[in-house]
Amino acid sequence: MNEATRAKYLPIALVVVGVLFILAIYPMMMWIWPEGWGWTPRQPEYEQMIIGIYVTLGVFLIRAAKNPAANASLIWFTIWSSLVHAVIMFVQALVDKTERINLMGDIPALFLIAAVLWYLMPRQEKPD
């Protein structure tokens, strides 16, 4: 995919990820698939904090879609924080067998979000 095509799809991806962060995390953690999106022991306090952080990030990702270049730091933060969060959860799921179901839930979702946004981000031009 060339630079222009990636630039065309980045705002779309930012809106999609933003909407998912706002609308999907809470239902996934609470009702749809709590085993794959929540962690034991269940604690409403941590779940509310995680949801609050992701909803806020989702709002700002949607806003960033209007001018991705001006919001590159936020997008890179989303990429790196998603990657770090997913790696930590991946290790925890390998160590704690009760959390292995998350290897099919929130863990690959965060890896996918990081990968898609990384792929669509503009590349630095190399000097001749």
N, C-alpha and C positions, 0 to 999 in steps of 0.2 A: 504494500500500500504506500503510495507516495505521500509527500508532506501535505499537499492540498487536500487529499482525501481524508487523511487523519484529522486535519484541522476542521473539516466539515463534520466529522463524526464525534469529535471531542465534546462539543457542547451538548449533543444528544446524550452521550454517555454520562455526562455530569448531571443532567436532569434526571435520567433514569436512576442513577445511583442515589441522587438526592431524594427522589420520591421513594425509592426502596428503603432508605434510611429512615425517612419520616413515617411511612405507612406500613412497612413489612416487618420490621424487627420486633415490635411489640406483639403483634399477633403470632408471629413465629415462636417467640419465647413463651408466650402465655397459653395459647390455645391450639394452634395448628400443629406444631411439632416441638413441644417443650424439651423432649429428650435430646433432639438434635441441635437445639438452639439455646438451651439453658444448661447450667452446670449445677451439680449437687455439692453441698446441700442447697436447696432452693432458699434464696434470701431476697425478699422483696426489696430490701434497701439497695443491694448491689444491682439488682435488675432495673430498678428505677433510675439509678445513676447512669448505667450503661445506656438505657433507652434515652435519657435526657441528653447525653453527649452525642449519640448518633442522630437524634432528631435535629439538634442544633447544627451539627456538621452537614446534615442533609439540606437544611435551609440555605446555608452558605454555599454549598456546591451548586444548588439551583441558581443562586445569584451569580456565582462564578461563571456559569455557562454563557452569560451575556458578554463576557470579555475574559476568556481563559488566559490570555497572555498576561493580563494585569493581575491575575489571581494564581499565577504559577506556584507560588509558595504554598498556598492552601491545597492545591492539587497534589503537589509533591508530599505535603504533610499527610494527606489522605492515603496516598500510595504507600509511604513508608510506615505510617501507623497501622494501616491494615495488614501490611506484611509482618511487622513485628508482633502484632496481636495474634495473627494466625500462626506464626512460628511458635509463640509461647503456648498457645492452646494445643498445637500439634504435639509438642513435647509432653504437655500435661496429659493429653489423651493417650499417648503411648505408655506413660508411666501408670496412669490410673485406669484400669480396665473398665470401670463403670462409666467413663467418659468417652469410650471408643466410638459410640454412635455419633459424636460430634465430628468425627472424621468424614462423615457423609452430610453434615449440616452446615453449621456456621463457619467451620474451618475452611472448606473449599470455597465457600461464598466469599470470604475475605481475600483468599488467594486470587480468585477470579477478578474481583474488583480491582485489586492492586495491579494485576497483569493487564487488564483492559485499559485502565487509565495510563499506565506506564507506556503501553504500546501506542496510544493515541497522542501522548505528549510530544510537542515539537522537539526535534533533535537540534543540538548545538551544531552550527555550521563549522566545519573545519577550515582553518585558514589555508590558502594555497601555498 
